[in-house]
Amino acid sequence: MEILMSVLVGILFTAGTYLVLAKSLLRIVLGTSILGHGALLLLLTMGGIKTGAPPLLGLESTTYTDPLPQALILTAIVINFGTLGVFLVIAYRSYQELGTDDMEELRGTEDE
């Protein structure tokens, strides 16, 4: 299962990097989000995909699953969605004001 997750992380990193290198502002924003989710999946995979009982007092089990990586990743997902929302609002407002989302046109020329 870890090999499948590692391949998926590689695909997410590849797609995110491709989108970040695009000229469209919306693709850059979505690429950063995909890169963030790939990093979170990498952290989850590095924490180990283990089977076991949850660490509760009433359950008697020989193996327990560590809940810390899942809790940290859940917090990071919420933060990632929040920053994605802010980036999308900024990109939309930029498109409304300037009429384009092309990074070459947004950069301008040296004369301006």
C-alpha positions as CSV (number, residue, x, y, z in Angstrom):
1,M,0.0,0.0,0.0
2,E,2.9,2.4,0.7
3,I,4.2,1.9,-2.9
4,L,0.8,2.8,-4.3
5,M,0.7,5.9,-2.1
6,S,4.2,6.9,-3.1
7,V,3.2,6.6,-6.8
8,L,0.2,8.8,-6.1
9,V,2.4,11.4,-4.3
10,G,4.7,11.4,-7.4
11,I,1.7,12.0,-9.7
12,L,0.4,14.8,-7.5
13,F,3.8,16.5,-7.4
14,T,4.2,16.2,-11.1
15,A,0.7,17.6,-11.8
16,G,1.2,20.4,-9.3
17,T,4.6,21.4,-10.7
18,Y,3.2,21.4,-14.2
19,L,0.3,23.7,-13.2
20,V,2.6,26.0,-11.2
21,L,4.8,26.5,-14.3
22,A,1.8,27.5,-16.4
23,K,1.0,31.1,-17.5
24,S,-2.5,31.2,-16.2
25,L,-3.0,32.5,-12.6
26,L,-5.8,30.1,-11.9
27,R,-3.6,27.1,-12.9
28,I,-0.9,28.4,-10.6
29,V,-3.3,28.6,-7.7
30,L,-4.7,25.1,-8.3
31,G,-1.1,23.8,-8.7
32,T,-0.1,25.1,-5.3
33,S,-3.1,23.4,-3.8
34,I,-2.3,20.1,-5.5
35,L,1.3,20.4,-4.3
36,G,0.1,20.9,-0.8
37,H,-2.2,17.9,-0.9
38,G,0.7,15.8,-2.3
39,A,2.9,16.9,0.6
40,L,0.2,15.9,3.1
41,L,-0.2,12.5,1.4
42,L,3.6,12.1,1.7
43,L,3.5,12.9,5.4
44,L,0.7,10.4,5.9
45,T,2.6,7.7,4.0
46,M,5.8,8.5,5.9
47,G,3.8,8.1,9.2
48,G,3.1,4.6,8.2
49,I,-0.1,2.9,7.1
50,K,-0.8,0.7,10.0
51,T,-3.7,-1.4,11.1
52,G,-4.7,-1.5,14.7
53,A,-7.1,-0.4,17.3
54,P,-7.6,3.2,18.2
55,P,-5.8,4.2,21.3
56,L,-8.8,4.2,23.7
57,L,-8.7,3.0,27.3
58,G,-11.6,0.5,27.0
59,L,-10.2,-1.5,24.1
60,E,-7.7,-4.3,24.7
61,S,-5.5,-4.8,21.7
62,T,-1.9,-5.7,21.0
63,T,-1.3,-3.0,18.3
64,Y,-2.5,0.6,18.3
65,T,-2.5,3.2,15.6
66,D,-0.8,6.5,16.2
67,P,-3.4,9.3,15.8
68,L,-0.9,12.2,15.8
69,P,-0.1,12.1,12.0
70,Q,-3.8,12.0,11.1
71,A,-4.6,14.9,13.5
72,L,-1.8,17.0,12.1
73,I,-2.7,16.3,8.5
74,L,-6.4,17.1,9.2
75,T,-5.4,20.5,10.5
76,A,-3.1,21.1,7.6
77,I,-5.9,20.2,5.1
78,V,-8.1,22.8,6.7
79,I,-5.4,25.4,6.5
80,N,-4.7,24.4,2.9
81,F,-8.4,24.9,1.9
82,G,-8.4,28.3,3.7
83,T,-5.3,29.5,1.8
84,L,-6.8,28.1,-1.5
85,G,-9.9,30.2,-0.8
86,V,-7.9,33.3,-0.2
87,F,-5.8,32.7,-3.4
88,L,-8.9,32.2,-5.5
89,V,-10.5,35.4,-4.2
90,I,-7.3,37.3,-4.9
91,A,-7.0,35.8,-8.4
92,Y,-10.7,36.6,-9.2
93,R,-10.3,40.1,-8.0
94,S,-7.1,40.5,-10.1
95,Y,-9.0,39.2,-13.1
96,Q,-11.8,41.7,-12.5
97,E,-9.5,44.7,-12.2
98,L,-7.0,43.8,-14.9
99,G,-9.1,41.8,-17.3
100,T,-6.6,39.0,-17.7
101,D,-5.1,36.1,-15.8
102,D,-2.1,35.7,-18.1
103,M,1.1,36.0,-16.0
104,E,3.1,37.6,-18.9
105,E,0.5,40.4,-19.2
106,L,0.3,40.8,-15.5
107,R,4.0,41.2,-15.2
108,G,3.9,44.2,-17.6
109,T,6.8,45.8,-19.4
110,E,9.7,47.8,-18.1
111,D,8.2,51.0,-19.6
112,E,5.2,50.9,-17.3
